[in-house]
Amino acid sequence: MTDTTDATHTSGTADTSGPGGPTGGTGTTGTATPPDGAGAPLIPRPPRPAEAGRAAELAALFPALHAPQYWAWGRYDAQFSTVLPPDELVTNIHLVGFTADDRVVLCRDERDHWFLPGGTREHGESVASCLVRELREEAGARLLGEPVWLGAHRCVTDDPVPYRPWQPHPEKAWLWGWAEVTVDSVPTNPDDGEQVVEVRAADPAEARELLLRGHEAWWGELIGLALELRSRPR
């Protein structure tokens, strides 16, 4: 479910079980082998020279995404990186989901806000379980393959308490990924989440346009990054 206080629908990002499915080949840099198959993000290690060069290349291609940000809704200073954070910092997972005809799955809620499906991890929930649950709740969708992690926003707030009691504080992370999906049902719309009134598989250009109606430019670059990494060998 998408938290109602998140910035998915303001000027920042959503604190949603948004922004995991099982750990797959990663489109990120500076990561190590996961200790198990639980679908957690990989523990970061210092990037190798080639990886650092790739990260710099992606930062140049998507400057708005990589620029320092301030998310006023949660008083967060946020910085995107293709280096993945430790699992214990990840509170939110979001997905750029591609259908078989290369369209991007978006959701629209009752306030007419478009967003990428995803949301907040529940207490003790794995990244994999969170992503599966959120796709079903918000998009009526399921994974067709393992997600590829694009990167994450590392965030620090000066709020005195965490958004939820079990979450890390004052630092947390939003994890972003892409995966092949199918929309084969309707959103389950749990009572404690936002009510999704439309799920649309849009071509990437339209998906960018819809997201940018209520978000900053870097949301469009998230789709661009997903398209770029999806086109490269993994």
N, C-alpha and C positions, 0 to 999 in steps of 0.2 A: 504494500500500500504506500501511497505517497503522503508524507507528513503534511498537514495543512499549514504548518508554519514555514515550509521550506521555500527556497527561492526558485524552484522549478517554475514557479508562476510569478516571480518577481524579477529583480535585476540580477540575481545570482543563480546558483544551482539549487536543485531540490535536495532537501534532506530526506530523500526517499529511499525506500528499499530499492533505491535506485541508485548514486548512481549508485549470485554468480553461478554460473554453471560449472561443470567439471573443468578442471584446469586443462587447457589445451596448449597448442603451440602458441607462443606469445609473439605478438608484434611489437614487443617492447624491448628496451635495452637495459643492461645492467642488472640482470636477474640471475639467481642461482637455482639449482634443481630443488623442487619442492620435497619436503621430507616424507610426504605421503600422497595419496591420491584423493584427498578430501576436497579438492577444488579451491584451496586457499591461495591467495596471491603468493608469489614467490618472494623469498627474503632478499632484499637488495644487497648487492655487493658493488664494490667500485667498478664503474664501467671500464671495459677494455678499450684500447685506443680506437679500434674500428667502431665499437658501439658508441663511444663518445662522439665520433664523427657523424654517425647516423643520427644521433640525438640532435646535434647541432643543425644537421640538414633539415630535420623535421621541424625544428624550432623556427628556421628561416622560412619554411613553406607555410607555417601556420602561426604567424606572430601574435595574433590576438589571443589564441588559445594559450600560448606560452607566456604571455605578459602577466606581471603581478596583478592581482585582482583584490578588490575588497567587496565582500558580500555583506551588505548592511543589515540584512534580515537577521543574521546570526552574529554580526560583528566579527566576521572572519577575514583575516588576511589569508589569501589562497594563492597557491602557485602550482601550475601543472608541470608534470614531468613524466617522461616515458619510463623512468625508473620506478618500479612498483614498490609500494610501501609494505611494511610488515603486516601480516594478517590482523594482528590485534589493533591496528589503527583504522582498519577499514570499517566504516559504519554504513556506507551507502554504495549501491551498485546500480549502474545504468547501462543499457545496451542499445547499440545501433544494430537492429535486427534486419537482416536482408532476406527477402523472400526468393523463391526459385526464379522469378523473373527480374531479379536485381532491384526490387523496390525496397524502400525503408519503411518499417512499421512505426507509426506514430499514434499517440492517443490524445483525445480531446475530452476535457472534463466539462462539468456543468457550467463552469465560468467561461467557457470558450477558450481555454488555454491548451495549446498543443505541447506535448512533451514526449521525451523518449521513455519507454517503459523502464521501471526500476524503482527502487526505494530503499528503505532503512532495514538493516539487519535486526532481527529480533534477538532477545537475550539468548546466547548460546547457539545461535544459528550459524551454519557454515555459509561461506560465500556461494557455494554450489546450490544449496537448498534455498537460499534467499532468491537467487536469480530465477530458479524454476518457479517458485511461489509467485514472485512479482510478475513474471510474464503471464501467468495464468490469471492473476487477479486483475491486472490492468489491460491486458491485450488479448486474452483468450488464446495465447500463443504458447508454443513449446519449441525447445531447441531441437535442431536436426543434426547438430555437431557440437563440438566443444568450442567454447568462447575463446577468442583471442583478445588479450588485454591490451588496450591502447596505451594506458597510463593512468595517472591519478592526480587529483588535486590534493596537495597537503595543505591543511588548514589549521590556523591557530586563532583562538578567540580570547577576548578578555572578559567574556561573560563569566560570572562567578560559579555557575553550576553547569553540568553537561545537559544536553538536550533530553537525554534519557539517563536514568541513574547508572546503568551499567556501561555506558559508553566511555571511551577514553576522553580525557580532558586535561588540559585545554587544546590538545592537538588531536586531530582526526583526519580521515582521508576519504575522498570520493573516488571510487574505482570505476573506470569506463572501459567498455569492451565492445566487440562486434561478434556476431555469430550468424549462421544460417538458421532461419526459423520458419515455422509455418503457423498461420493463424487458422486454427481448426475448431474454435468454439467462441463463446462470447466472454467478456470480462466477468469475473465472479463478483466484483464490486463489494468487498466486505464493508460492513457498517462503519468501521473506524477509518476507512480510507476515502479518498476522493472518488466521486462517482463518475466513471468514464461513460460518455454518451456516444462516442464514435471511435472506432479504430480504422485507420486508413493506411494502406500500403501505397506510398507515394513514390514517384520517381525521385532520385536524389535532389534534383534542382527544386522540385516542389517541396520536398521535405525541409530543405534549408529555408525556403521562403516561409513556410508555416511556422517553423521554430523561431525565426527572427521576428515574427510579429510580437512576441512577448519576451524575447530574450536578447542578450547582448551578442555581438558578432561572433564570439568564440564558439557559441553553440553550433553555428553553421560550419565552423572549422572542424568541429568534432566529426561531423559527417564526412568532411573532406579528408580528415586523417584516416577514418575507417576505410574509405574508398581507396586511398593511397596504399595502405598496408594490406588490404585485401587483394590488391593487384600484384603484390610482390610475392615471390616464392617464400614459403615458410619452412 
